[in-house]
Amino acid sequence: METPCKRHGWIWLFLMLFMASCAERPPAPPAPYPGSTIRTQRPYQIKGIWYYPIPSAEGYVEDGIASWYGSDFHGKPTSCGETYDMNAMTAAHKTLPLGTYVKVTHLDTNRSIIVRVNDRGPFVAGRIIDLSCRAAQELGTAQKGLARVRVEAVQVAAEEHMGQNTYWKVNPMPSLRYGNFMIQIGAFREQANAYRLREKMVKGGQEIQVYPYNDGGDQYYRVQVGVYKDLVLARREMERLRQSGFNDAFVVAMEDK
């Protein structure tokens, strides 16, 4: 049966046999990319929407829809400067720091993989991660294309050996559940547009603030809801806002003044 990825003759056959021989072993995370240089975490704009990468992956856990991308992007540059390899265990995420390792769990099968975030996307409402072709195959989602997943930032420890078997110990990032959190629902170049959205939300009883942000001389205005002391409560309100039409709402930790 034809696979979603391009086959490469006997090399592909060798890989398939190797994967089959390792089917019972826990998935090993990809090795660090040699000589990679992780690019900036500066805000970026896609189709008129501004995205603000979060400074840390600590405590990040989110449920949503995973998709995957393959041969159309194979060999092209990723957001961190690496060349996209559809056969590597990598993924794209809109706001996690580039270089973050995440555990992706298929919520329908409880199957898990570990991938490294080296690209931005997916820029489709409701989707939270875009897996490489190989990662989607390992997770068992390549044929259907979309899947319900849980994405959790993890710390990858060194190899552990038991007899002839090699395992990777995976530790969750330390929790930062309690603190000061807000939910960003929009970002604008024009100050008037930011305050127009603020007034609309204030009439609905929301606590809204507009925060100016200067990025290399370019001025932006971020519209944020809150404050929440508990990250769980903030994420619950984020989901409500997404269902109300703010599809790309996300939680941010308040910056120290």
GUVEX-147205 format. One line per 3 residues: for each residue x negated, y negated, z negated of N, C-alpha, C. Coordinates in steps of 0.05 Angstrom, whole numbers, plus 5000, padded with zeros to 4 digits. Layout:
REM residues N
X,Y,Z,X,Y,Z,X,Y,Z; ...
***
This chain:
REM residues 257
4983,5024,5000,5000,5000,5000,4982,4975,5000; 4989,4957,5016,4972,4933,5019,4972,4916,4994; 4949,4907,4985,4948,4890,4961,4950,4861,4969
4957,4842,4950,4959,4814,4957,4933,4801,4965; 4911,4812,4956,4885,4800,4962,4874,4813,4987; 4856,4800,5000,4843,4809,5024,4824,4832,5016
4825,4854,5032,4808,4876,5026,4781,4872,5040; 4761,4884,5029,4734,4881,5040,4721,4909,5044; 4734,4926,5059,4723,4952,5066,4715,4969,5042
4692,4981,5044,4683,4999,5023,4678,4985,4996; 4671,4959,4998,4667,4944,4973,4693,4943,4957; 4715,4938,4971,4741,4937,4957,4748,4965,4945
4742,4987,4961,4748,5013,4951,4731,5019,4926; 4706,5011,4926,4689,5015,4903,4700,5001,4878; 4710,4976,4882,4721,4961,4860,4746,4974,4849
4763,4984,4867,4787,4997,4858,4781,5022,4842; 4761,5038,4850,4754,5062,4835,4742,5054,4808; 4726,5033,4809,4714,5024,4783,4735,5014,4764
4755,4999,4774,4776,4989,4757,4792,5012,4746; 4797,5033,4762,4813,5055,4753,4798,5070,4730; 4772,5072,4733,4756,5086,4712,4756,5071,4686
4762,5045,4687,4762,5028,4663,4790,5021,4653; 4810,5035,4663,4838,5027,4658,4845,5029,4629; 4832,5047,4614,4839,5050,4586,4823,5032,4567
4804,5017,4579,4787,5000,4562,4800,4972,4559; 4796,4958,4536,4806,4931,4533,4793,4913,4555; 4808,4894,4565,4797,4876,4586,4774,4859,4576
4752,4859,4590,4729,4843,4582,4732,4816,4595; 4726,4795,4580,4727,4768,4592,4705,4763,4612; 4709,4745,4630,4689,4740,4650,4664,4728,4638
4641,4734,4649,4616,4722,4639,4616,4692,4645; 4602,4676,4629,4600,4648,4635,4589,4643,4663; 4600,4624,4677,4591,4618,4704,4563,4607,4704
4544,4620,4718,4516,4611,4716,4513,4583,4728; 4501,4566,4712,4494,4539,4723,4518,4521,4727; 4541,4528,4715,4565,4511,4720,4562,4485,4704
4574,4464,4714,4575,4439,4700,4605,4431,4698; 4615,4432,4674,4644,4426,4670,4647,4396,4674; 4665,4389,4691,4669,4361,4698,4686,4347,4677
4691,4322,4681,4705,4304,4662,4733,4313,4654; 4741,4305,4630,4768,4310,4621,4785,4285,4625; 4778,4269,4644,4793,4244,4648,4821,4250,4659
4840,4232,4654,4867,4235,4665,4866,4236,4695; 4885,4249,4707,4887,4251,4736,4916,4250,4745; 4920,4244,4770,4947,4240,4780,4952,4260,4803
4975,4273,4802,4984,4291,4823,5013,4285,4830; 5019,4278,4855,5046,4272,4864,5059,4251,4847; 5044,4230,4839,5055,4208,4824,5057,4213,4794
5050,4236,4784,5051,4243,4756,5023,4243,4744; 5020,4229,4721,4994,4229,4708,4992,4251,4687; 4970,4265,4687,4965,4286,4667,4941,4278,4650
4943,4283,4624,4923,4276,4605,4912,4301,4591; 4889,4311,4600,4878,4335,4587,4874,4331,4557; 4880,4352,4542,4877,4350,4513,4848,4354,4505
4839,4342,4484,4810,4343,4477,4801,4369,4466; 4820,4385,4455,4812,4411,4442,4834,4431,4447; 4826,4457,4449,4845,4479,4452,4853,4491,4426
4843,4481,4404,4848,4493,4378,4878,4495,4372; 4887,4519,4365,4915,4523,4357,4934,4524,4381; 4924,4524,4406,4942,4524,4429,4955,4551,4433
4982,4552,4433,4998,4575,4441,5023,4565,4455; 5029,4576,4478,5053,4567,4492,5065,4590,4509; 5091,4592,4509,5105,4611,4526,5116,4597,4550
5116,4611,4573,5126,4599,4597,5122,4618,4621; 5122,4607,4645,5120,4623,4669,5092,4621,4681; 5081,4644,4688,5055,4646,4702,5060,4651,4731
5043,4639,4748,5043,4645,4776,5014,4652,4783; 5008,4656,4809,4980,4662,4816,4974,4651,4844; 4948,4647,4850,4940,4636,4876,4916,4652,4886
4915,4655,4913,4895,4674,4924,4879,4664,4948; 4882,4677,4971,4864,4673,4993,4865,4645,5006; 4888,4631,5003,4890,4604,5014,4870,4585,5001
4862,4591,4976,4844,4573,4961,4816,4586,4958; 4812,4611,4966,4787,4625,4962,4764,4610,4976; 4743,4605,4960,4720,4591,4971,4721,4561,4969
4743,4550,4960,4745,4521,4958,4738,4512,4930; 4730,4487,4926,4722,4477,4900,4745,4477,4880; 4739,4484,4855,4759,4481,4833,4755,4454,4820
4772,4448,4801,4771,4422,4787,4746,4418,4771; 4733,4441,4762,4709,4438,4746,4684,4439,4763; 4686,4441,4790,4663,4441,4807,4654,4468,4817
4665,4489,4804,4658,4516,4814,4673,4522,4840; 4664,4542,4854,4678,4552,4877,4699,4572,4869; 4724,4569,4878,4745,4587,4870,4740,4615,4882
4740,4635,4864,4737,4663,4872,4762,4678,4864; 4778,4686,4883,4803,4699,4877,4800,4726,4863; 4775,4737,4864,4769,4762,4851,4757,4759,4823
4755,4734,4813,4744,4729,4786,4768,4727,4767; 4762,4730,4741,4782,4729,4720,4784,4700,4711; 4797,4683,4726,4799,4654,4720,4829,4646,4722
4833,4621,4716,4861,4610,4717,4860,4580,4719; 4883,4568,4727,4886,4539,4727,4907,4531,4706; 4902,4509,4693,4920,4499,4672,4920,4468,4675
4942,4456,4669,4944,4427,4673,4928,4410,4653; 4928,4419,4628,4916,4401,4607,4896,4414,4588; 4893,4440,4588,4873,4452,4570,4845,4444,4579
4826,4441,4561,4799,4434,4569,4787,4455,4588; 4774,4446,4609,4762,4464,4628,4740,4480,4614; 4740,4506,4619,4721,4524,4605,4734,4539,4582
4759,4533,4575,4773,4547,4553,4779,4575,4561; 4775,4594,4543,4784,4622,4547,4812,4624,4535; 4829,4638,4550,4856,4642,4540,4864,4671,4543
4880,4680,4524,4892,4707,4525,4920,4703,4537; 4925,4717,4559,4951,4715,4572,4965,4742,4569; 4989,4741,4556,5004,4766,4550,5030,4766,4567
5034,4787,4582,5059,4791,4597,5081,4799,4576; 5100,4781,4572,5120,4785,4551,5139,4808,4557; 5141,4817,4582,5158,4840,4588,5145,4867,4584
5118,4867,4585,5103,4892,4583,5084,4893,4560; 5078,4870,4548,5059,4867,4526,5030,4872,4535; 5026,4872,4561,4999,4875,4572,4984,4848,4570
4958,4849,4564,4943,4824,4560,4917,4824,4576; 4909,4800,4584,4883,4796,4596,4870,4772,4584; 4844,4768,4590,4830,4744,4581,4818,4731,4606
4824,4705,4609,4814,4690,4632,4802,4664,4622; 4786,4652,4640,4773,4626,4634,4786,4605,4652; 4794,4583,4640,4806,4560,4654,4784,4545,4668
4785,4544,4695,4765,4529,4710,4778,4511,4732; 4805,4509,4731,4818,4493,4752,4843,4480,4740; 4855,4462,4755,4880,4448,4746,4904,4458,4762
4927,4459,4749,4951,4468,4761,4965,4487,4741; 4987,4499,4747,5003,4495,4772,5021,4471,4769; 5024,4456,4791,5039,4431,4790,5068,4436,4800
5080,4455,4786,5108,4462,4791,5122,4462,4763; 5144,4449,4761,5158,4447,4735,5164,4474,4724; 5159,4478,4698,5165,4503,4685,5143,4523,4685
5123,4520,4702,5101,4539,4703,5078,4528,4686; 5066,4546,4669,5045,4536,4651,5017,4545,4658; 5014,4565,4675,4988,4574,4682,4988,4587,4710
4967,4583,4725,4964,4595,4751,4940,4614,4751; 4945,4640,4753,4924,4660,4750,4910,4664,4777; 4885,4673,4776,4872,4681,4801,4886,4707,4810
4881,4714,4835,4892,4739,4846,4885,4763,4829; 4859,4765,4823,4849,4788,4807,4862,4789,4780; 4865,4766,4767,4877,4764,4740,4907,4773,4742
4921,4765,4763,4949,4773,4766,4951,4803,4770; 4932,4815,4785,4932,4844,4788,4927,4858,4762; 4908,4848,4746,4902,4861,4721,4926,4859,4701
4941,4837,4703,4964,4833,4686,4988,4848,4696; 4988,4856,4721,5010,4871,4733,5032,4853,4743; 5025,4828,4751,5045,4809,4760,5041,4800,4789
5022,4811,4803,5016,4802,4830,5039,4807,4849; 5052,4830,4847,5073,4837,4866,5097,4819,4863; 5106,4814,4838,5130,4797,4834,5123,4767,4837
5099,4760,4831,5090,4732,4835,5093,4715,4810; 5116,4717,4796,5121,4702,4772,5126,4720,4749; 5118,4711,4725,5122,4728,4701,5124,4711,4676
5139,4720,4656,5141,4707,4630,5116,4715,4614; 5102,4695,4605,5077,4700,4591,5074,4683,4566; 5056,4692,4549,5047,4675,4526,5017,4669,4531
5010,4644,4530,4982,4635,4535,4971,4626,4508; 4949,4637,4499,4938,4631,4473,4908,4627,4476; 4899,4604,4467,4870,4598,4467,4856,4616,4448
4833,4628,4457,4819,4646,4440,4789,4640,4440; 4775,4650,4419,4746,4650,4419,4737,4678,4426; 4718,4680,4444,4708,4706,4452,4682,4712,4438
4682,4734,4423,4658,4741,4408,4640,4758,4425; 4618,4766,4414,4599,4782,4428,4610,4811,4432; 4597,4826,4449,4605,4854,4454,4602,4870,4428
4620,4889,4425,4618,4909,4403,4618,4936,4415; 4600,4954,4405,4597,4980,4417,4605,5002,4397; 4620,5021,4407,4629,5044,4391,4624,5069,4409
4602,5083,4402,4594,5105,4419,4585,5095,4446; 4597,5105,4468,4591,5097,4495,4610,5075,4505; 4629,5068,4488,4649,5048,4496,4641,5020,4487
4648,5000,4503,4642,4972,4497,4669,4957,4494; 4671,4941,4473,4695,4926,4468,4688,4897,4464; 4708,4880,4468,4705,4851,4462,4724,4844,4440
4713,4833,4418,4729,4824,4396,4740,4796,4403; 4766,4793,4401,4778,4767,4409,4791,4755,4384; 4782,4731,4377,4792,4717,4354,4809,4693,4363
4832,4689,4351,4848,4665,4358,4834,4640,4349; 4839,4618,4363,4828,4592,4354,4840,4585,4327; 4825,4572,4310,4836,4564,4284,4860,4546,4287
4880,4551,4270,4905,4536,4272,4903,4507,4263; 4914,4489,4278,4916,4461,4270,4946,4454,4268; 4961,4471,4254,4990,4467,4255,4999,4441,4242
4986,4432,4221,4995,4408,4207,4977,4384,4213; 4990,4362,4219,4975,4338,4226,4995,4317,4235; 4987,4300,4254,5004,4280,4266,5006,4285,4296
5030,4292,4306,5033,4299,4334,5055,4282,4347; 5051,4277,4372,5071,4263,4388,5076,4279,4414; 5097,4273,4428,5104,4286,4453,5103,4266,4475
5085,4270,4494,5083,4252,4517,5103,4259,4538; 5119,4240,4546,5140,4245,4567,5135,4230,4592; 5114,4212,4593,5109,4197,4617,5084,4180,4614
5072,4173,4637,5049,4155,4638,5051,4138,4663; 5047,4112,4660,5052,4094,4682,5029,4074,4685; 5024,4066,4710,5006,4044,4715,5020,4017,4709
5046,4015,4715,5061,3991,4711,5072,3990,4683; 5065,3970,4667,5075,3968,4640,5105,3966,4639; 5118,3953,4658,5147,3950,4658,5161,3977,4660
5150,3995,4676,5162,4021,4679,5161,4037,4653; 5138,4034,4638,5136,4048,4613,5156,4038,4593; 5160,4011,4591,5179,4000,4572,5207,4005,4580
5212,4008,4606,5239,4014,4616,5247,4042,4606; 5228,4061,4607,5234,4088,4597,5237,4087,4566; 5221,4071,4553,5223,4069,4524,5250,4059,4516
5260,4038,4528,5286,4027,4521,5308,4048,4526; 5306,4063,4547,5326,4083,4553,5326,4104,4531; 5303,4113,4521,5301,4133,4500,5309,4123,4473
5303,4097,4467,5310,4085,4442,5340,4084,4439; 5354,4079,4460,5384,4078,4459,5395,4105,4452; 5381,4126,4458,5389,4153,4451,5381,4161,4423
5369,4143,4408,5362,4149,4380,5334,4160,4377; 5318,4160,4398,5291,4171,4396,5271,4150,4385; 5251,4159,4370,5229,4142,4362,5208,4142,4384
5204,4120,4398,5187,4119,4422,5166,4097,4418; 5142,4104,4427,5121,4084,4428,5108,4084,4455; 5097,4061,4463,5082,4058,4488,5053,4052,4480
5035,4068,4489,5007,4065,4482,4990,4058,4507; 4977,4035,4508,4960,4029,4530,4935,4046,4529; 4925,4053,4552,4901,4069,4554,4883,4059,4577
4858,4053,4570,4840,4043,4591,4821,4064,4599; 4820,4070,4625,4803,4091,4635,4784,4078,4657; 4761,4071,4648,4741,4060,4666,4750,4035,4680
4765,4018,4666,4775,3993,4677,4804,3995,4688; 4814,4020,4691,4842,4023,4700,4860,4026,4676; 4881,4010,4675,4900,4009,4653,4924,4027,4658
4931,4044,4638,4954,4060,4640,4971,4056,4614; 4996,4065,4616,5014,4062,4593,5028,4089,4588; 5022,4101,4565,5033,4127,4559,5057,4125,4541
5078,4139,4548,5103,4138,4533,5105,4163,4516; 5106,4160,4489,5105,4183,4472,5127,4182,4451; 5138,4206,4444,5160,4210,4426,5148,4221,4399
5159,4211,4377,5150,4223,4351,5141,4201,4332; 5135,4210,4308,5113,4228,4300,5124,4253,4287; 5110,4276,4290,5116,4301,4277,5092,4310,4261
5097,4320,4237,5076,4329,4219,5070,4359,4223; 5088,4373,4237,5086,4402,4240,5085,4408,4270; 5064,4421,4280,5061,4427,4308,5084,4444,4318
5094,4462,4301,5117,4480,4309,5141,4463,4315; 5147,4443,4298,5170,4426,4302,5166,4408,4327; 5142,4399,4331,5136,4383,4355,5140,4399,4380
5132,4424,4381,5136,4441,4405,5165,4447,4409; 5180,4450,4387,5209,4455,4390,5223,4431,4403; 5215,4407,4395,5226,4383,4407,5216,4380,4436
5192,4388,4442,5181,4387,4469,5199,4405,4487; 5206,4428,4478,5223,4446,4494,5251,4433,4499; 5261,4419,4479,5287,4406,4483,5285,4384,4503
5263,4369,4503,5259,4348,4522,5255,4359,4550; 5241,4381,4552,5238,4393,4579,5265,4401,4590; 5282,4412,4573,5309,4420,4582,5326,4396,4589
5319,4373,4579,5334,4348,4584,5324,4334,4609; 5304,4345,4622,5295,4333,4647,5266,4324,4647; 5253,4324,4624,5224,4317,4623,5208,4342,4625
5206,4353,4650,5195,4379,4654,5166,4382,4647; 5151,4360,4647,5122,4361,4642,5115,4349,4615; 5135,4348,4597,5129,4338,4570,5109,4357,4556
5091,4345,4540,5072,4362,4526,5064,4348,4500; 5055,4364,4480,5048,4355,4454,5019,4344,4454; 5015,4321,4441,4988,4311,4437,4984,4305,4408
4959,4308,4399,4952,4299,4372,4947,4269,4372; 4956,4256,4351,4952,4227,4350,4922,4221,4347; 4914,4201,4362,4886,4193,4361,4880,4178,4336
4856,4182,4325,4847,4167,4302,4843,4138,4310; 4852,4120,4293,4849,4091,4299,4822,4082,4288
***
